Amino acid sequence: MTAQQSSTAPVGSGEDQFPAGAQVFVRDEVWLVRNSVRTEHDGAKVDVVGVSDFVRDQEAVFFTGLDTIELIDPRRTKLVRDESSNFRRSRLFLEAVLRKTALPQSERRLALADSFLLDSLPYQRRPAELALSGRNLRPRLLIADVVGLGKTLEIGLTLAELIRRGRGERILVVTPQHVLEQFQHELWTRFAIPLVRLDSVGIERIQREIPAGRNPFTYFKRVIVSIDTLKNTDQYKHHLERINWDAVVIDESHNLINRGSLRNQLAQILAPRTDALILASATPHNGDAKSFAELISLLDPAAIRDPEHYRAEDIEHLFIRRTKISHEVREQMKGQWADRGPSQSVRCAATPAEEKIFEELAAVWLPGENGTSVSSVPLFPYTLLKSFLSSHAALKATVAARIKTLAKKDDPTATRAELAALRTLQELVAPLTEADSAKFAALVEQLRAIGVGPKSNERVVVFSERVQTLEWLRTVLPAALGFRGRAAEESTRVMHGGLSDEQQMQCVEDFGLADAPVRILLTGDVASEGVNLHRQCHQLIHYDVPWSLIRIEQRNGRIDRYGQAHQPQFRALILTSEVEGAKDDTVVAERLLDREDEAHRALGTAEAVTGLYRAEAEEKSLIQDLLRGRTVDESLDTRRAEAEADAAMDDFLADFFGSVGDAEPSAEDGDPQDAEGSGASASTPGGAGGGNAAVPRLFTSTAEFLDEALREVFPDATTSLDLHRDTESGLLSFRPPTDLVHRLKALPLDYVREQRLRERLLVTFSRRLAEHSLKRARESSTSSWPEISLLTDLHPVVEWLTDKVLVRLGRQEALIITADVPEPTYLVQGVYSNALGRPTVVKWMGVTRGGTVEDDMVGLLRRSGVGPTMANPMRNSEPATVLEAGIPDALAAAEHFLDRHRDAWDEPLRKPIDDYKARLGDWEQPTLAGERTKKSLASFADSLLTTGRPLLRVLAVLVPDPEASAPPTTA
C-alpha cells in the first residue's frame, strides 16, 4: 500500500500492515515496529520501540483501535546522502531490515537450524519441517518420539523458526513441575529463546505490581508455567480466556486426555487461543481411539471424521513419531548415543526374617488356587506384597494405613480376621532393620562394585515406587557406603511427588552438576517422565520393579537418552524366596524386565506390548490376571491379543507404533563447522526438506554484522561499553547499557541474578567456547547457567543492536548509495499480507528510473559493488530532490510488478488451503456447536490467503558515480 495508513483502515482488509522494521508515527512521536498482530477487538496490536529523542529506546504497545498509528507514506520518503566509510551505514540498515522482516508464509524451509548449540541431526529438524510444511493450516503437531530422542530440542527448533517468521512473539510453555527449569535451561542455552518461569507465587507477585484488573500473563511475552499451577482454572481461567498466544507448548500431553479433568479443561481453553500448538509425549495413546482422537482435535478439530474409526494416515500431517531403532535415528546417531546395556537381575536371597513374612503372605494373604485370602478386597494382598518387595519400611506403612482404615468401619465382625492378620504382619515387620534386608545388602554391594563412595565421583540413580523406602534408604545408605558427617548428608538426595516444584528442580539440578557432592539420587517415579539424569550418570538401579513395562522403560529412559556418552547400565534387585508358593520378584519383576528388554531391542519401545498404553492400566490388568491364575507372560500375550482383536484400533495402532513419520535420511550431514561467526547461512544447501530457506543477506554472517554494527553505533565501545574482545577464543565481554539491561527482564530471572548480567555480559559466536562454558556450568556447584552465551540470530544482544541500527535513520529517511549502476535504481521492499496481517509474499526489488524491476535486491547490490571494500566517493550524480521526485513512479512500477506476479506466488499457498476446505466439506457435524466450528475453520482458512494491496517501502537508492560515468576530458 502506498498511501498513509491509520487506525481507520479496517482490520482484516489487508490495510492494517505494520511490518517489523518500519517506522510509525504515534502520539506525536516516531517509533520502530518490532512486531504486529491482529487482535479480536482492538485492531492491530503493534509492539514498538522509541526512535525520536523524547521516547528513544522506550518500549511500548499500541492498538489501532485505540490510537492513530500512521505508517510513513513511502512517496514522501526523504533521501539523504550516506557519508559513512564504505557505505557502512547503508549496508547495516539494509541488513537490519532484512533481519527484522518476518519470513513469508510461502517459505517452508528452515532458516536457522544450523545456528544453534546442538548437533546437526536432520531427524530432530523434521518436526519443525512438518509444522511449516503447509500440510496443516497452522503450525500444529504432536511430537510423539519415544523417550530420549530429544523432544525438547525439536520443540526449540520449531519455536525458533516460528519466531523468525514473526509467529513466536508470545509463547507459553506448559510442563510438569519437575522439568520446568530443565526445559527453560535447554531453550536458552541451546537456542537463546528466553522463558520466564512463573509459579503461583510469581503470578501473585506480578498481580501486586500491575494495576488492578490487568492480566498477569501479559506482563512477560514468553513464559513457562507448571501445568499443576495453570490447571487451577478457577483461579486463572478468566485471565487465560482473555489472552491469545502465538505458540503454546504442552509437554507430557498424554495427561490431557481425560475429559473433564482439570488438565483437559486447561487444554480446551488454550487450544483455540493460539496459532501454533505443539504437544509432546512419548506415550500419547491410552489405547482408546476416542480419547486419542480428542487429543488430536486440540490440534485440528476437523482432522478426524469418526473418532472411533480412523487410521494413522488420516492424521499423519499432525504428528511424528520415531524410536531409537528407526532408520533415520539409527543412522544419524551412530557414535553419538551409546547403546544401552542389558537389564541385569541381581538376585537377593531373602533373610530368615523376610522368609517369615513370605510364609505369612503365602499362607494367609495369597494362598494360591485352593485357598481364600483373609482380605475382603481382592487387590489388597498384592498391595501388601508389592510393599514388602519394596522394603520393610514400606510394608510397615501399608499395614498401619490398612489397620487405620479398618478401625473406622462399623462392623467389627467382618474385619476381625483381617485385623488379626494385619497385626501378625505388624509384629513380624516391626523389629526388622537394614540388617534383615537382603535387598539393602545387595544394593550396598552393587554400589560399591559400581564405585560409589566417598572418594569417587561415580553417580547412580536408585528408583523405588515407595516414598517410605526412599526415606529409609536416605537414613541408612550413606553410612553403609562410608560417608561420614556432612558428606553423609550431602551424598544422597531424595526426590518424590511430595516435594515442592523448587525442591524437585533443585534435586535434578544438583544431580546434574559435576562438582556437586551428591552421588546417589533416590527417586520415585515422579522422575520417570521428562527428567534428564544422564549428564553425569549412566548407572541405574531398580530397588523395586514397577509392574508395568511402560514404567520400566520410562525409568530407563532417564539415563538412556540423546547425549549419553557412556553405555547405560541397568540393574534390578530381585528378592527370592524358598517358601513354597511365595510370589517373590522372580514371579513378576524378573519377567517384566526381560520382556521390556526384548521389546526395546526389537521394536524400540515397550509401550505397545500389552496394548494398554498406560502404566496404571498395565499394572491393574496384570494383578487381575494374577488373581485369575495367569503367569506374567500369559497376561502380556493375552492382553495384546485382545487389543489386536479390536478392529477399531488394530490398523491404527499398528501404523501408529510403527514409527509414523520415520523416513530414510536424505543426506549424510556432517558436523557443523566450528568457527567464530559461524551463523545461519540460510542460502547454504543442506538439511532435510529440500535445503535451507533462501534468506537474503548482505553480510556473510551474524558475527560480521554485529562487529560492524558495534563500530557504527558505539564508535568508542571500548570506553562506553567497556568492551573487551578475545580474538583467540572469540569471547566478547561488555557492560550492558541501560536500554539493553531493560531487555534482560525477558531472560530467566535466576540466570540474570546468578551470572550478574546487569553488570556484565559474556557472549560469543564460537560454538566450541559456548559448549565449553555450558559443560563447565554443569560441573559447577554454584550455578547450572553458563556464564557465556552463544550469539544466535534470536539472542537479545543481536536483536538490540539490530534495532539500534534501524533507529539511527531519521523519520521517513532513506539513504543514497553511490554504486556501479547505469541509472538511479530505487531499492524497494514489497510485502503482501493475509487478513491476519502475516506476510504471504516478501519481495526485495530494484526499480530503475525507467521502470525496470528486478526482484533480487541482494544480487543487484553485489553486482553494483556494494560491499565492505567499496570506497565512498562522497558525491552523487544528482541532487536528492531530483531523486525524490522519481519515488512515486518507482513505487508504481514496483506495485505493478507485484500485481502481475501475485497469482503465481499465491499458488503454493492456495493449494493446501483448498485441500483443507475440501476435507472440511466432508466433515459431518451433528451438533450446532460442530457446525459453528466448521464455519469458523472455513473462515480461518480463507483468512490465510493474500488480500489487499502490497505494502511498499523505499529502503535506499543507488546512483551512478558522476566521475566514473563522465567521458574523459581532452587537453
N, C-alpha and C positions, 0 to 999 in steps of 0.2 A: 504494500500500500504506500502511496506517495504523499498522501495528504496528512495533515496534522491529525493525530488521534487523541481522543479524550474519553472520559468516562461515559460520554453519551453514546458511544458505539455499543451496539447490542452484543452481550456475551453470547458466544456460540456462533456468531456470524462470521468468524474469522477476522473480525476487526480488532478485537482485543488482543493484540500481539505485542508483547514486550520481551524481545529476545534477550538472553543473557549477554552482557557486554554493551548493550545500548544505553544511551543517556536519556533520562526523562526529567521533566520539569514539574515539580510538585511543591505546593505551599511556598512559592517564590524561591525555591532552591533547586539546584541541579543534583541529580542522583544517578548512580550507576546501577543498572539492573543486574542482580545476581541470579534471580530465578523468578518465574512467573507461572502460576497455575490458576485454573478456573475454580471458583467456589460455587456452592449451590445457591447462595442467597445474596452474596455481596460482590458479585462480579469477579474480576480477576484479582488475585492476591499477588502483589508484587513485592518481593524482597529486594531491598536496595542498600547501598552504602553511599554516604555523602561524598560529593565532589566539590561543590562550592565551599568557599572559605568558612562560612558560619557552621556548616554541618560536616566538614571534611572528616572522613573516616568513621562517622557515626552510622550505626546500623539502624534500619527502620523497616516497617512493613506498611504498605498502603493497599487499599482496596478501591477498585474503580467505582464500586457502588457508593463509596463514602467520600472519595476525593477525586478531583480532576487531575488526571495523570496525562500529561502531554508528552507524547513521543516526538522527538525532534523531527521536523519536516525535512527530509533529505534534500529537497530542492533548495533549501535555504542554507545548505552547508557552506561554511566559510573555510576557504583554503589558506593554509599558512605554510611558509617555507620551513623545511626541516634543516636546521643548521648544525645538527649533531654530526660527530665524526662517523664516517662510513654509514650515514643514514641509520644509525643505531636506534634512534627514537622511533622512526617509521617501522623498521623491521620488528622491534619489540612490540609496538602497538598492533601490527597486523598479526603477529604470532599470538598475542594475548586474546585478540578477537577470535582467532581460530580455536584457541583452547577453551574459551568460555562458551562458545556456541555448542549447544547440545547436538549430538549426532541425530540425524533424522530417523524417523520410523522405518524408512526403507533400508537402513544399514543394519543387516542381520548379523554380520560377523563381529568377532570380539576385537576390541580396540586396546585393551590394557593388560591382557593376560600375561604378557611377558615381563611386566614391570614390577612384579611383587616379590616378596621374600618367601618363595616356595619353589619346590622343584617343578620342572616343566613336564607335567604329566597330562597328556591330552584327555585321558578318561575323566580327570577332575574338571576339565573345561566343558564337558558335554552337557551338564545340567544348564549352564549359562547359555550355551548354544540352543538348547531346546526352548528355554524361556524366551529367547529373542527370535526364534525361527519363524514366527508368524502363524504357526500351526494352531495356536490358540490366540484369541484376540488380545488377551492381556498376558503379561509375563507371570504365569501361574503354573506351579508344578509341585508334585510330591517327589522328593528325593528319598528313595527307599533303599539305598545301598545298605548292605549288611554292615555289622559292627566293624569299625576300624578303618574304613576306606577313606575317610577324610571328608565327611559331610559338611563340617564347619568351613573347611577351605572351599568347597564347592559353593556354599552359600555366600562366602565372601567374594568369590569371583563374580557371582551373579549380581550381587548388590553393587559391586564396583562398576560393572557395565551399565547398570541402571542409572547410577549417579552420573556417569559420563553422558548419558542420554537425557539428562535433566529429569529423570524419573525416580530419583532417590534422595530428594531433598529431606523429606520427612520419613524416618524409618523407625519402626517399632519391632523389637525382637523380644519374644516371649519364650522363656526356657524354664526347666526345673530349677529350683533354688540352688542346688549344689553345683550347677555348672555355669552360673551367671558370670563369675569372674573369669573362668576359663574361656568362655565364648567371647567376652569383652576383650580379653587379652589377645586372643588369636586375631580378631578383626583389626585391632590397632597395630600390633607388631608385624603382621603379615601384609596388611593392605592399607594401613593409615586411614582406616574408617573408624572414627571415634564414636563410642556409645557411652552415654552417661547412665550409670547404674542407679536405678531407683528401687527402693523398697517402700513399705508403708510409712516408715518414719521419714524417708526422704520426700515422699509426696506430701506428707503433712507439713514438713518444713517449707516446701515451696508454697503451699497454700497460705502459710502465715506471712510469706514475703510478698505475695502478689495481692492486688486489690480483691476485695470480696466478690465472689461470683465468677472470677476468672477461672479458666480451665487449666489445671496444673500441667496437663500434658502438652500445652502449647509453650511451656517455658523452655524446654530443650527440643531441638529438632530431631535428634537421633538418640533413642533411649533403649535400654534393655531392662526388662522387668520380669520378676519371677511370676510364673503362672499361678502360684499359690497366693500371691498378692493380688493379681488382677482378677482372679476368679471370684473375688468378693464383689459380685455385680451390684449388690445393694449399695455399696459404698462408692463404686466408680462407674456404674453403668451410665448415669446421666452425663458424665464427662466424656466417656468413650463414644456415646451416641452423637456427640456434638463436634466430633473432630474426624477429619479424613487423613489418611496416610498415603504416601507414595508406595511404600512397601512395608508389608508385615511378614515377619518370620515367626513360625511357631515350631519349636523343636520338640522332639518326642511327641509327635502329634497323634499317635495312637490313643493317647489319653483323652482325645476329644470325641471319641466315637459314641460314648453312651449318651443317648438323647435324654435331655432333662438334667444332666449333671451340670455343675457349675462351670466346668471346663468347656463343655459343649455350648452352654449359653454364651460364654465369652467368645468362642469362635464364631457363633452366629451373629454376634454384634460386630466383630472386626471384619469378617469376610466381605460384606457389601460396602465397607467404608475404606477400602484400599484398592489401589490399582494393581500392584504386584502382590501376590500371596505365595509364599514359599513354605511348604510343610515338609518336615523332615522326620523320618522314623525308620529304624532298621526293622521294626515289627509292626507295620501299619495295618495288618489284616488280622481280625479276630475270628476268621473262619465263617463269618456270617456275611453273605453277599449284600444284604440290605444295609448293614452297618457300614461296610466299606463304601458302598455307593453314596451314603450320606457324607462320608469324609470327602469323596471326590466332588460332591455337589458344592462344597465350600469353594472349590477351585472354579468349577463351571456347572451351574445348575442344570444346563441342558446337555451335559456330556453323556448321560445315561438315560435311555428311554425307559427301560424296565429295570428297576433297582434289584430285581430278583433273578434276572436272566441277562447276562452280558458277558462279553469276552474282553481279554486284555487289549486286543486291537482297537476296541471301542474307545479306550481312554489312553492309548499309548502316547498321545500328544501331551498328556498331563503328568506323566510320571516316568521315572527312570530308576532302574534297579540293577545293580551288579553285585557279584560276590567276589571273594578273593581269587577264586579259580576261573572267573570269567576271562575270556581270551584277552580282551584289551587290557584288563587289570594285570593279569599274569605276565603278559609280555612287557608291559611298561614298568612293572615293579621289580624286574629282575635285579637282584643285588641291592635293593633299597628297603626291603622288608623281609626279615629273616623268617623262614618257615617255622611254624610252631612245633615244639617237641611233643611227644606222646603224653597223654594223661596218665600219670603213674599212680597206681593204687598202692598205698602204704598200709599194709595190714597190721592191726594192733590187736593182739590177743587180750581179751577182757581180763581185768584183775579179778581176784576172788570176790571182792565187794561188788564189782559190777556184774559178775555172774549171778549173784543172788538176786539182783534186780531183773536180769534177763529171765531167771526162773519164775519170779513173781509175775512178770508181764506175760510170759508164755502160759502160765497156769491159770491166771485169774482174768487177765485183760484181753489177751489174744490167744485163746486156747486152741485154735485150729478148727478143722471141719466139724468135728463131733462135739465141740464144746460150746458153751454160751458165755459171752463176756459179761462181767459184772456190771458194766456200764449200760445204761438205757439209751445212750447216744452212740450210734454205731461208729461214727468217725472219731470220737474222743480217744479211744485206745491208741489210735495212730498218732494223735496229737501227743499223748504221753510218750509213745515210742520215739517219735522224732525229737522231742525234748531231751530224752535220755541219750539218744545217739549224738546229740549236740554236746551236752555236758551235764554233770550232776547239778550244777548251779541252775541250768535251765529247767531241769526236772523238778527241782525244789519249787521254783516259781510257778510252774504249771500245776503241781499238786496243790499248793497253797491257794491258788486262784480258784481251782475247782471246788475245794473244800468250802471256801467262802461263798461260792455260788450256790452250792447245795444247802448250806446252812440257812439260806434265806427262804428256802422252799417250805411250804406249809404242810407237806406230807412226809413226816419223818420215817414212816414205814417203807415208803418207796425208795428212799435214799439211804436207808441204814446200811445195806450191804456195800454199796459203792463207797460210802464214807469210811466204813471199816477198812476196805481195801486201800483207800487213799491214805489212811493213817498208817497202814502197814508200809506202804511205799515211803511215806514221810519218815518213818523210823529207819528204814533201810538207807535212805539217802542222806539223812541228817549228819552222820559222822564223816561222810566222805570228804576228802581233801584232794589236793593235786597229786598226792602220793598214791591215791587209789584210782587215778585216771590213766588208762593205757594210752588214750589219745594225747594227753598232755605230755607224757614221757616221749611219745613218738614225735610230737611237734618239736620239742626241745632238741631231740636227736637230729631231725631233719634241718632245723635252723642252723645248728652247729655244722652240719655237713655242707650246707649252702655257704656258710662262712659268716653268718650274722653274729656279731659280738662287739664288745667294747672297742676293740682295736681294728675293726673292719668297717668299710663303707658300704658293704652289701646290704641291699634292702629287699624286703619281701612284703607282699600283701597277703593277709590271712582273712579269709571270708568265713562268716558264720551267720546263720539266719536269726540267731537269738541274741538279744541285747544282753541278757544275763551272762551268756557265755563270753561275750566280748568284754564286759566289765570285769568278770572274774579273771580272764586272761591278762588284762592290764595289771591286775594286782599281783599276780604270781609269776608271770613270764619274764619280765626284765631281770629279776634276781636270779632266776634259774639259768639265765644266759650270761651271768656275770656282771651285769650292770649294777652299779652302786651309787648311792646318794642322788645327786641331781641328775646324773646320767641315766639312772633308772627311770626317773620321771620323764625325761626328755626323749628317751629312746623309742617310746611306744605311744602312738596316738590311736584314739578310738573314734570311729565315725558311724553314726546311725541316724535314723529318721527323727529321733527325739531331739537332735541338736538344732540350733537356730541356723538361719541362712549363713550368717557370718562365721559361725563355728564350723560348719561343713566346708565352706570355701577355704577357710584357714587350714583345715586338715589337708585338703587337696594341694594347696599351695605349698605348705611346708614339706609335704612328701615329695614334691617335685623339685625342691631346691637342693642342689648337690651338697652344700655345706651346712644345711640344717641338720641338727643332731638326730632327728627321727630316723629310725631304722626299720621299724615294724609298723605297718598300718593295719589295725584290726578294724574290719569294716563289715557292716551288714549289707544287704542287697540294695540299699539306697545308692551305693556306689556302682551298681551293676549296669546302670544306664547313663551313657553320655560322658562319664568321667574319664579323663586321661590320667593313667597312673604309670605310663610306660617310660616317662622321661628318664628316671633314674632307677628303674626296676624292670626285671624280666623274670622274676620268680613269684609264683602264686601258689598258695596252699588253701585247699578247701578243708577247713576244720570240720565242718559238716557239709553234706552234699544236698543241695535242693532237689526235690523230687520233680524236677522239670528240666527237660532238655534245653528249652529256651533260656532258662535262668542260668544253667551251667555255661551255655555259650556266651551269654551276656557278661557273666563274671570273667570268663577267659578273655573276652574282648577288651578288658581294661588294660591289659598289657600286650595283647596280640593285636596291634593296630599300626597304621601307617606312621612311620617314624621310629619304629622299634629297631634298634641297631643289633640286638642280640637275640638269639633263639629263645622265644618264650618257653618257660618250663612250668609245668603244672603237676602238682601233687595233691592227692586226696587221702585223708586219713580214714581208713576203713576199719571200724571196730568189729571184731569177730567174736563168736561165742561157741562153746562146746555144748551148750544146753540144747537138748532136742526140741525142735520146733521154734527155736528163738529166731526172730526176724532181725538179724543183725544187718550190718551195712553191706554184706555180700548179697543179700536178697534183692535190695533195690538200688542203693547208691552205686555199687560197683558196676552193675549192668547199665545204668544210665550213663555213667562215664564212658563206657565202651561204645554205647550207641551214639552218643554225642560226637565222639572222636571219629567214628566211622562216617557219620553224616557230614561232618565238616570236611573230611578229606575227599569224599565222593561228590558232594553237592555244593560245598562252600558254605552251607548253613544247615542248622538242625531244626529250624522252626517249622518245616513242613512235614516232619516225620510223623507226627501224630495227627495232623490235620486239624489241630485245635487252635494253634497260633497265639495262645496266651498262656503265660506261665501258671497263672492261678487255675485256669481250666485244665491244664495238663496234670497238675498235682491232684486236683479234686477227682478227675477221671481215673487216675492211677490208683488212688486209695479205694475208690468204689470197686475197681476191678480186683484189687487185692482182697476185698471183702467177699467177692464172688469166687475167690479161689484161683484167679488167674495169676500167671507169672508176669514179670515186667515185660518180657518180650512179647508175650501173648497180648498184653494190654496195648502196647505200642502198635503192634501189627493189626490188631482188631480195629483200633480207632482209625488208623489210616485207611483200612479197607472200607469202613463205614463212610468216611469222608469222601473217598473216591466214588462210592455208590451214589452220592448226592449229585444228581445230574445237573442241578442248578449251579454247582460250584466246580465240578470236575474240570471242564475245559478252561475255565478262567484261572483257577489256581495252578493248573499245570503250566499255563503260559506265564502267570504272574511270578511263580517261583522259578521260572526258567530264565532268569536274568533278563527281564524286559529292558530294552534299550541297550543291551550289550552289542557291541559292534567290533568288527575287525579294525584294528588301528590303521589309519590311513597313511601314516608315515612314522618313521622312527625318529623321534625328536631327541636330539642330544641335549646335554646340559646347557643352560643359558650361559652366555659369556659373562664373566665377572670382571667388569672394568668400571672405573669411575665414569659416571654418565651413561651407564647402560640403561636407558629408559625404554619406554614402549615405542618402538619404531613400528608404527601401525602399517607402514607400507611393506614391511619385511614379510616375505612369504613364510608360511609355516603355521603350525597348529591345525586343529581339526576344523571341519565345517567349511572348507573352501578358503582357508587362509585367514589372515587378519584383516580388520577393517581398513579401508582406504581413507585414512585421516590426514588431511593436508597439514604440512609442517614447513616452516621456513628454517627452523633451527634443527640441527641433526639430532639433538637430544634435549631432554629436560634440563640436564646439567648445564649445557651451553646456554640455554635460555635463562636459567636462574643466574648464572655468572654475569651475563650481560645486563640483566635486569638490576642486579645489585649495583653494578657500576653506574647505571643510569639513574637509579632512584636514590642511591646513597653513595655519591662520589667519594665521600670521606668515611666510608663504612668502618675503617679501622678505628676511627675515633668515635663516630656517632653510634655505632653498634658494638664497639669493642670486638670487632670481627677478627677471628684468627682462622687461618687455613693451614691444614697439614697436607701439603701436596703429595706426600708419600703415601699416607693412609687414606686420604680422601675425606678427612673429618673437617666439618665446618662448625665453629663454635662462636656464638654471638649472644649479646644481651638483647632480648626482645623489646622493641619499643611498645609504647602504651597501647596502640591500636592492635598490635599482634597479641599482646597479653589479654586483651579483651576477647579475642577469638579463642583463646585457650580454654575458655569456660566450657566449650563443647567437648573437651577431652576428658577421659576418665579422671575423676577427682583424686583418687589415690595416686595415680600416675603423676599428675601435676604436683601434688604435695610431696611425694617421696623423692622425685627427681628434681624438685625445686625449679620447675620450668619457668616460673615467672622471673627468675633471676638470670637463668642462662639456658640456652638451647644447644644441644649437640645433635647434629644431623649429618647425613652422608648419602651419597649416591652409590657407594660401594656396597654391594650385597655381601661381600665377604666380611667387611667390617661390621655391618648391621647384624649378620648372623653370629659373628663372634660376640658382639655385645649381648645378643639375646641368650646365647649359651652361657655367658658369664653371669647374666642375671639369674639363670636357673641354678647356678652354683652358689648364689649369694643367699645368706640367711636374712638379709635386711629388706630386699625387695625383689619381686619377680619381674618388675618392669625394667626393661633395658634403658640404660642412660642415653644411648644413641639410637635414633630412629631413622628408618630408611625414607628418603625423599621420593615418594611416588607422585604421579600427577594429581592424586587426591589429597596429598598432605597439606595441612593448613598453611604451612610456610609457603608452598608453591602457589596456593590459591591467593594468599595475602599479597605476594609480590606481583602476581598477575593483575590483581585489582589495582595495585599501586601504579602499575604501568598504564592501565586504562584511564585512570583519573587524572593523569598528567596532561592529557589533551583537553583543551577547553571545550565549553559548550558549543555544539554544532560545528566543531572543527574537524578538518581532515588535512593530512599533510601532503605537500608537494615533493615528489622524489625525482631528481634528475637521473635518467636512465637511458639505456640504449634502445630507444623506441623511435620510429619514424614520425609519429604524431602524438599529441596528447591522448593518453589512454586512462580512462577512469576505472578504478577498482571498485566493484560494486558487489555487495552481499545481497543475495535474494533468498527469501525464506517463504515457502508455502507452509501453512499450518492446517490442522484439522479443527473441528468445532471445540475440541478440548484445549486448544491453544498449544498443542505439541507440534513440533516441526515434522512435516512429512517429507519435504524435499528441501535441501540446502544447496545452493549453488554459489560458487565464488567466481565472479566474472571479470573479464577485462573488456571494456567497451571503448572503442576508438571514437574519435570525433566524427568519423564518417559513418558510425552506426554499426560497425562490425563487432560482433560479440563472440568472445572466446570463454568457455566455462572451465578453464584450467588456470586459475589465478596464480597458483604456485609455480606452475611450469612457465607462465609468462614472465614472472619475476626473475626466475633463474635465467631464462634466455635474454632478459634485459640487463643482466649483470648485477642485479640487486643481491648483495651478499656481504659478508663481513669484511671482504677485502676491497670492496669498491670505494673509490675516493668520492668525497663530496665537494664538487667544484664551487659550491656556494653561489650558483647562478641559475636562473630559469630562462627558458626561451620566451615566455610570455608573462605578462602581469597576472597576478592572482585573480583580479576582477574579470579578465577576459576568460580565464579558465572556468571561473564560477558561472559565467553565462552559458557555458556548454553543459552544465549539470542536468537541467531538465530534459534535454534531448537524449543524453546518455541514459538517464533513468527510464525514459520512454522506450528506448531501444532494448534495454535490459528486460523490461516488463513484457515487451512483445516477444522476445526470445523465450522467456519463461512460459508464456501463454502458449506458444507454438509447440513446445515440447511437453506440456503438462500431462496430457493424456498418456503418453509413452512412459513417463516417470511414475504415473499413478497406477499403471497396470499391475506391477508386482504387489502393490498394496490392495488393489481391488479384488484380486482373485481369492485370497484367504477369507476376506470379508464376505464375498459372495458364497463361498463354500460353507461358511459358518451359518449364514442366513438360510441356506438350503437345508442344512442339518436341523436348524431351529424350526423350520417349517414342518418337519416330520416329528417334532417333539410334542406329543399329545399330553395335554394337562387337563385333568378332570375338574380341578378346582378353580375358583375365581382368582385366588392368590397366585396359582400357577400361571394362569393366562396373563395376569399383570406382570409376572416375572418374564414371561415370553416376550411381551411387548417392550418391556424395559430393555431386555437384551438386544432385541432388534434395533431399537433406537440407539443403544450404545454402539452397536456395530456400525450404523450409519455415521455416527459422530466421529469415527476414526478416519473417514475419507477426507481428502483435501477439500477445503472450502475457501471461498473468498479470493481476493487478490493477494499477490505476494507482498511481503514487507521488503522494502528496498532500503539500502543504506550505502552511502558513499564512504569508502574507507580511506582512499588516497587517490592521487592522480600522478601518473608517470608522465614526465615531459622530456623531450629530447634536449640534449646539451647544445646550446646555441653555437658554441665554438666548434664542437665536434661535427655539427651538421653544416657549418658555413663553408662555402667554397674557398680554396686557398687564394690569398691575395698575391698580386704580382708587383714587382718592384717598378 
